[in-house]
């Protein structure tokens, strides 16, 4: 009985190894020579913001426009911003880990202000 079980386990192991080799052959054959035929596409251009960053309000405004934010006089909708002198209020599209309270904005001020 133990011998039959050992033979069965050995046959299953051999079948698994042969199947893995077969799959490896299929994958290598499918992708061989096509490594660089598909163009790489980058869908992100992150901008890291932190206190003390030498970034002007016009530069931030340019980045917001690139991200399709709308400039408004009364910015209270996601995806909008308001510029008042050197003060920039931004209502983000997607809340982050700590979203602002309802009706609140993230405020960016120029270092000169």
LINNORBEL-V80713 format. One record per residue. N is the residue number from 0. RES is the residue in three letters. PHI is phi in degrees with one decimal (NA if undefined). OMEGA is omega in degrees with one decimal (999 if undefined). D_FIRST is the distance of its C-alpha to the first C-alpha in whole Angstrom. Layout:
[[N,RES,PHI,OMEGA,D_FIRST] [N,RES,PHI,OMEGA,D_FIRST]]
This chain:
[[0,UNK,NA,178.2,0] [1,UNK,-64.4,-179.0,4] [2,UNK,-66.1,179.1,5] [3,UNK,-65.0,178.0,5] [4,UNK,-64.1,178.4,6] [5,UNK,-63.9,176.7,9] [6,UNK,-64.5,179.5,10] [7,UNK,-65.1,178.0,11] [8,UNK,-65.2,178.1,12] [9,UNK,-63.5,178.4,14] [10,UNK,-65.6,178.4,15] [11,UNK,-65.3,178.1,17] [12,UNK,-64.5,177.7,18] [13,UNK,-62.8,178.5,20] [14,UNK,-63.2,179.2,21] [15,UNK,-64.8,179.1,23] [16,UNK,-65.4,178.9,24] [17,UNK,-63.9,178.4,26] [18,UNK,-65.8,177.9,27] [19,UNK,-63.1,177.0,29] [20,UNK,-64.9,177.5,30] [21,UNK,-63.1,178.5,32] [22,UNK,-64.2,177.3,33] [23,UNK,-60.0,178.5,35] [24,UNK,-61.8,179.1,36] [25,UNK,-61.3,-177.8,38] [26,UNK,-66.7,180.0,39] [27,UNK,-62.6,-179.3,41] [28,UNK,-65.3,-177.8,42] [29,UNK,-66.3,-172.5,43] [30,UNK,-102.2,-179.6,45] [31,UNK,-62.9,177.0,46] [32,UNK,82.8,-179.3,50] [33,UNK,-111.5,-175.2,51] [34,UNK,-62.2,-173.9,51] [35,UNK,-115.5,-178.6,54] [36,UNK,-79.1,179.2,55] [37,UNK,-92.4,-179.3,55] [38,UNK,-71.8,176.2,58] [39,UNK,-79.7,177.6,57] [40,UNK,-126.8,178.4,59] [41,UNK,-109.7,-177.1,60] [42,UNK,-107.7,-178.7,60] [43,UNK,-136.1,173.2,61] [44,UNK,-140.2,-173.8,64] [45,UNK,-65.7,176.1,64] [46,UNK,-120.2,-179.0,67] [47,UNK,-86.5,178.8,67] [48,UNK,-111.0,176.8,69] [49,UNK,-155.6,-179.8,70] [50,UNK,-61.0,179.1,73] [51,UNK,92.4,179.0,76] [52,UNK,-67.9,-179.3,74] [53,UNK,-76.7,-177.7,78] [54,UNK,-129.1,-177.5,77] [55,UNK,-84.6,178.1,80] [56,UNK,-61.6,176.8,80] [57,UNK,-60.5,178.0,81] [58,UNK,-67.4,177.3,78] [59,UNK,-66.5,178.9,76] [60,UNK,-62.3,177.1,78] [61,UNK,-61.2,179.1,77] [62,UNK,-64.0,178.4,73] [63,UNK,-64.3,177.9,73] [64,UNK,-65.5,177.2,75] [65,UNK,-63.7,179.7,73] [66,UNK,-89.1,176.3,70] [67,UNK,67.4,169.7,72] [68,UNK,-78.5,179.9,73] [69,UNK,-104.9,176.1,77] [70,UNK,-83.4,-179.8,80] [71,UNK,-134.8,175.8,81] [72,UNK,-79.7,178.9,84] [73,UNK,-126.6,-174.1,82] [74,UNK,-84.9,178.7,79] [75,UNK,-138.4,178.6,76] [76,UNK,-121.0,175.1,74] [77,UNK,-58.0,179.3,71] [78,UNK,86.9,178.2,71] [79,UNK,-124.8,175.3,75] [80,UNK,-147.0,-180.0,77] [81,UNK,-131.9,178.5,80] [82,UNK,-111.5,178.3,83] [83,UNK,-128.4,-176.9,86] [84,UNK,68.4,178.7,87] [85,UNK,-102.3,179.3,85] [86,UNK,-108.0,-178.2,82] [87,UNK,-124.1,178.3,80] [88,UNK,-106.3,-174.1,78] [89,UNK,-123.2,171.1,74] [90,UNK,-102.4,-172.4,72] [91,UNK,-73.9,176.0,69] [92,UNK,-66.2,-173.7,67] [93,UNK,-118.6,179.1,63] [94,UNK,-63.7,177.9,63] [95,UNK,-88.9,-178.5,62] [96,UNK,-63.2,177.1,60] [97,UNK,-127.3,-176.2,63] [98,UNK,-65.7,178.2,65] [99,UNK,-68.1,175.7,68] [100,UNK,-63.7,-179.1,70] [101,UNK,-54.7,179.5,71] [102,UNK,83.7,-179.3,74] [103,UNK,-93.0,-179.8,74] [104,UNK,-132.3,169.8,74] [105,UNK,-90.7,-175.2,73] [106,UNK,-108.0,177.8,76] [107,UNK,-117.6,178.9,77] [108,UNK,-116.8,176.1,80] [109,UNK,-68.1,177.9,82] [110,UNK,-59.3,-179.6,82] [111,UNK,-76.1,-174.5,86] [112,UNK,-78.1,999,86]]
